[in-house]
Amino acid sequence: MKITADTNVLARAILQDDVAQCHTARETLSAATLIAVSLPSLCELVWILRQGAKLPKEDVATAIRALLSVGNVVMNRPAVEAGLALLEAGGDFADGIMAHEGKWLGGEIFVSFDKHAVMLLSKERQATRLLA
């Protein structure tokens, strides 16, 4: 069975905060021949792990890298790596994803009111503009 995993399935499997749902999630993921993980699901998952579960960025990055390493998991690896780079630099995973995907779609400059995101992306040699 080839599946697209909803964020809640991934979160239950990682957090183990509901025994029955954790078991069902892990069983379903283990039985799948392919697990498609969308960028929105990953952004939600990182938010849940950071804001809801209060996990440190290092643990969140480790969890996402563990997903990347599973043979039957498919995701947009370059975008995920961009999100992880920003997360590990102290920024938001989603901002890294948005900057990467925007560039892939033809955007030349990442614009934001978020000073921190603009500063971190600039350090990674991305064209940015801070809006005032």
C-alpha positions in Angstrom: 0.0 0.0 0.0 1.3 3.4 -1.0 0.2 6.1 1.5 0.3 9.8 2.1 0.9 10.3 5.8 -1.1 13.0 7.5 0.7 15.1 10.1 -1.2 13.5 13.0 0.0 10.0 11.9 3.6 11.2 11.9 3.2 13.0 15.2 1.6 10.0 17.0 4.4 7.7 15.7 7.1 10.1 16.9 5.7 11.5 20.2 4.1 8.2 21.4 1.6 10.4 23.4 -1.4 8.2 22.7 -0.6 4.5 23.1 -3.3 3.2 20.8 -2.8 5.8 18.1 1.0 5.4 18.3 0.5 1.6 17.7 -1.9 2.2 14.8 0.4 4.8 13.2 3.5 2.8 13.5 1.7 -0.4 12.2 0.4 1.6 9.2 3.7 3.2 8.4 5.5 -0.2 8.7 3.1 -1.9 6.4 3.3 0.8 3.7 5.5 0.2 0.6 5.7 3.9 0.1 5.1 6.8 2.5 4.7 10.2 0.8 5.3 13.1 3.2 4.3 16.5 1.9 6.0 19.7 2.7 2.9 21.1 4.5 2.8 18.0 6.7 6.5 18.4 7.6 6.0 22.1 8.4 3.0 21.2 10.6 5.0 18.4 12.2 8.0 20.6 13.0 5.5 23.2 14.5 3.9 20.4 16.7 7.3 19.1 17.8 8.7 22.6 18.6 5.7 24.4 19.9 3.4 21.7 21.2 5.9 19.1 22.5 8.6 21.8 23.3 11.3 19.6 21.8 14.7 21.3 21.1 15.6 22.1 17.5 18.3 19.4 17.6 15.8 16.7 18.5 13.4 17.9 15.8 16.1 17.9 13.2 17.1 14.4 14.3 13.5 13.2 13.9 13.2 14.8 10.4 16.5 13.3 9.3 15.4 9.9 10.6 12.3 10.2 8.3 14.6 11.2 5.4 16.7 8.0 5.9 13.8 5.5 5.8 13.9 3.8 2.5 10.2 3.8 1.7 9.7 7.5 2.6 9.6 10.0 -0.2 9.7 13.7 0.1 11.1 16.8 -1.5 14.6 16.2 -0.2 16.2 19.5 -1.3 13.3 21.5 0.2 13.5 19.5 3.4 17.3 20.1 3.6 16.7 23.8 3.2 14.2 23.8 6.0 16.6 21.8 8.2 19.4 24.2 7.5 17.4 27.2 8.6 16.0 25.3 11.7 19.5 24.3 12.7 20.7 27.9 12.3 18.1 29.0 14.8 15.3 29.9 12.4 12.0 28.4 11.3 11.9 25.2 9.3 8.9 26.6 7.3 10.8 29.7 6.3 13.6 27.6 4.8 11.0 25.5 2.9 9.3 28.6 1.6 12.5 30.3 0.5 13.6 27.1 -1.3 10.3 26.4 -3.0 9.9 30.1 -4.0 13.3 30.0 -5.6 12.4 26.8 -7.4 9.2 28.4 -8.7 11.2 31.3 -10.1 11.3 33.8 -7.3 14.5 35.8 -7.1 14.3 37.5 -3.8 12.8 36.2 -0.5 10.8 39.1 1.0 9.6 39.2 4.6 8.8 41.3 7.6 10.6 38.7 9.7 14.0 40.2 10.5 15.4 36.9 11.9 14.4 34.9 8.8 15.9 37.5 6.4 19.1 37.6 8.4 19.5 33.8 8.5 18.7 33.4 4.8 21.1 36.2 3.9 23.9 34.4 5.8 23.1 31.4 3.5 23.8 33.7 0.5 20.2 33.9 -0.5 18.8 37.1 -2.0 16.5 38.7 0.6 14.7 41.9 1.4 13.4 42.9 4.8 10.2 44.8 4.4 9.4 47.7 6.8 
